[in-house]
């Protein structure tokens, strides 16, 4: 089965390719169809954002469309939630985000318990199927 994975993020594409290896699913990406819609992720949660992303591609293809969104949540510390890479209104690069989390952990005894909430939306034949996955907890450390 062939479907569009609605992200132009190379890291997310590689991760999904790895996860689906040997499954018989064939992925197509936005750059393959030369489609890059402007997407405003203004949902109230990860499921709503995944649906918004999937629907943004409907006019570009007849293929089923898979979209994802995730949020990062901390135990006993203010969480970024849906805004995983945004801090105080600024979009952080990966190296800045790592440093920010290290400092946050340092301010909270050297470690923070965290987990991701990931949601998938699959649009096929005008039907939307969703799933929310609460990932296993992990530590963010100050080192």
C-alpha positions in Angstrom: 0.0 0.0 0.0 1.3 3.4 -0.9 0.5 6.5 1.1 1.7 10.1 1.6 3.6 10.8 4.9 2.7 14.4 5.4 6.1 15.8 6.6 9.0 17.4 4.9 11.2 16.8 8.0 14.0 14.5 6.8 14.6 13.1 10.3 10.9 12.1 10.6 10.9 10.7 7.1 13.9 8.5 7.9 12.4 7.4 11.2 9.1 6.3 9.5 11.0 4.5 6.7 12.9 2.6 9.4 9.7 1.8 11.3 7.9 0.5 8.2 10.8 -1.4 6.7 9.6 -4.8 5.5 5.9 -4.0 6.1 4.9 -3.7 2.4 3.9 0.0 2.9 5.4 2.4 0.4 5.9 6.0 1.5 5.6 9.1 -0.7 6.7 12.5 0.7 5.6 16.0 0.0 8.7 16.8 -2.1 7.9 13.8 -4.3 4.6 15.5 -5.2 6.0 19.0 -5.1 3.4 20.0 -2.5 4.2 22.3 0.4 1.0 23.7 1.9 1.2 26.3 4.6 0.0 24.6 7.7 -1.1 26.4 10.8 -0.9 24.0 13.8 -3.6 25.5 16.0 -5.2 22.4 17.4 -5.8 22.0 21.1 -3.9 18.7 21.2 -1.6 16.4 19.2 -4.6 14.6 17.6 -6.1 17.8 16.3 -2.7 18.9 14.9 -2.2 15.6 13.2 -5.6 15.9 11.5 -4.9 19.5 10.5 -1.6 18.4 8.9 -3.3 15.4 7.0 -6.1 17.6 5.7 -3.7 20.2 4.4 -2.5 17.6 1.7 -5.9 16.4 0.5 -6.0 18.6 -2.6 -2.5 17.3 -3.7 -3.1 13.6 -3.9 -5.6 10.7 -4.0 -3.3 8.6 -1.8 -4.1 7.9 1.8 -2.4 10.5 3.9 -0.6 9.8 7.2 0.3 12.8 9.5 1.8 12.9 12.9 2.2 15.4 15.8 3.8 15.1 19.2 4.1 16.9 22.5 6.7 16.8 25.2 5.6 16.6 28.8 7.6 16.9 32.0 6.8 15.6 35.5 6.6 18.4 38.1 8.1 21.0 35.7 6.3 23.3 33.3 6.0 21.3 30.1 6.4 22.6 26.5 3.5 20.3 25.5 2.6 20.9 21.8 5.4 23.5 21.5 8.3 21.0 21.7 10.9 23.3 20.1 9.5 26.7 21.2 10.7 28.5 24.3 9.3 31.9 25.2 8.1 32.4 21.7 11.4 31.5 20.0 11.9 28.4 17.8 15.1 26.7 19.0 17.6 24.8 17.0 18.4 21.3 18.2 21.6 22.3 19.9 19.8 25.2 21.7 17.0 22.9 22.7 19.5 20.4 24.2 21.2 23.2 26.2 17.9 24.5 27.4 16.8 21.1 28.6 20.2 20.5 30.3 19.8 23.8 32.2 16.2 23.0 33.1 17.3 19.7 34.5 20.1 21.4 36.4 17.5 23.7 38.0 15.4 20.7 39.0 17.9 18.5 40.9 19.8 17.2 37.8 17.1 15.3 36.1 13.5 15.6 34.8 11.2 12.8 34.1 9.6 13.3 30.6 7.5 11.6 28.1 6.2 12.2 24.6 2.5 12.0 23.5 2.4 11.1 19.8 -0.6 11.1 17.6 -1.2 9.8 14.1 -4.0 10.7 11.7 -4.7 8.6 8.6 -7.0 10.0 6.0 -8.3 7.5 3.6 -11.5 7.4 1.5 -12.8 10.6 3.2 -12.5 8.9 6.6 -10.1 9.9 9.4 -8.6 7.4 11.7 -6.5 8.6 14.7 -4.4 7.1 17.4 -2.7 8.7 20.4 0.4 7.0 21.8 1.7 7.9 25.3 5.4 7.0 25.0 7.5 5.5 27.9 9.0 8.0 30.3 12.6 8.9 30.1 15.0 11.2 31.9 16.4 14.5 30.7 19.7 15.0 32.5 21.9 18.1 33.2 24.9 16.4 31.6 
